[in-house]
């Protein structure tokens, strides 16, 4: 599936519905405990982590979408539930979505652009109004000293 198909409004709506219906109470409890989140914040983070993985799962392998720092934390914690994470990936995307740290050159060159590309895809699929979990430090109105959004990306 090419990126244009992925970004077509309404594309894969049944799959998205199924992905968003997936629940993992153990992960939500861990997010709450480890990240010191309220139950509502932990649930919202898990929902946004699933949205990010949906983008990665439908994109061509190696597209290199990058999560925001907080969604990356949600992803890291989901991966710790290895069997659940593997089953989630295979059930919904027929492949394992690898979490691959960027090397220094990729972080400097591609970090800003992969974050912008990910945010654009999220807005196209989920609408312009996204939660605060979708804020990238490199897209904020601050200064030139902002660090890259994250050191992580997806690979099919």
N, C-alpha and C positions, 0 to 999 in steps of 0.2 A: 504494500500500500504506500503510495507516495504522500508527501506532506500536504499536497493540495487536497487529497481525499480526506486526510486526517482533519484538516481545518474546515471542511465543508460543514456549514451549520446543519445540524440534525443527523450528520453521519454517525453511524454506530450508536444510535440513541439507546437501543436495547442493551448493548454491551455496557454502556455507561451506567444505565440504570442498575444492571447486575453488579457492576463494580462498586457502586455507591451503596448498594444494599449489603455488601459484605461487612461483617462485624467481627471484631476481635477484642473482647472485653479485657483480656489479659494485657494486651498492648496498650489500650487506653489507660488502664490502671498504672502501668509502668510509666507512661508519659506523664501522668499526673504526679506520680511519686518522684521520678528522677528529674523532671524538669520543673517541679514545683508549680504545676498548673492546676487551675480549678477543674472540676469535672467537665464543665462546658468548654474550657480552653483545650483540654486534652482531646475531647471529642472533635472539636473543630480542626485541630492539628491533624488528627488521623484522617478526617474527611479530605483535607487538603493534600495530605500525603497520597491518598488514593487517587485524587485528581492528577497529581504530578505523575504518578505511575501509569495512569491511563494515557497521558500524553506520550510518555516514553514507550509504552507497550504498543501503541498503534503506529508510531513513527518507524521509519526504516532503521534497521540495526545500525548502530554507530552514529545516530543523529546528534548525540552529545548534548542533550538538554540538561540544564543545570538547575537544581532546586535552590530556593532561597535558604538562608542559613537555618531558619527554624523548621522548614519542611525537610531539610537535610537531616536534622536531629530526629524528626519523625521517621524518616527512612532508615537511619542507622538503627533505631530502636526496633523497627519492624524486622529488619534483617536478623536481629538477635533471636527472633522467634523463627529459626531457620526452616523448620518443617512447614509452618504456617505461611511464611513468605514464599517458599518454593511452590507450595500448592496454589497460592494466590496467583502467582505469575503464570504458572502452567494452565490453571483453570481458565483464566481470562485472556491470556495473550499467547498461549501455546509456546512460550519460551521463558527462560529465566532472564530477568532484567538485572544485569550486573551493575554494581556500584563501583565505579572506577575513579580513584583520585586522579586529578590532573597533575601533570608534571609542571615544573616551574614555568616553562615556556608557554604551555597551554593556558595556565592561569593568568599570565600577563597578557597574552594575545587574545585568547578566546573567551576569557571569563566574562567580561562585560557583554560581549555579543551573544554568548550562549544564554546568559541571563535575560537579555532583551528578547531573544528569540523565544525562550520558554514563556516569558510573560505575555508576549504577543499571542502565542498559541493558546495559553490559558484564557486570555480575554476573548479570543475568537470562539473557543469551545464553550466556556462557562459564563461568558458575558463580561461586560466591563466592570461590574461591581464584584470584586474579589475581596476576601477577608484580609486582615492585616498580616496574615501569614505569607502573603505573596509580595511583600516589600523586599526588594533587593537593595542592598546598601549602595551599589553602583548606579542605581537609577534615581536615587534621592537627590533633592536639591540641596546639596551641602557644599562640598568643596572638592578640589582635585585630589585630595589626600585620601578619599574613601578607598577602602580596600576592596578587592574583588569579592563578589557575593559569596562564593564558596569555593572549596577546593575539590568539589566532587561533581561527577557527571554520570550519565547513564550510558551504558553500552549494551546492546542486545545480547 
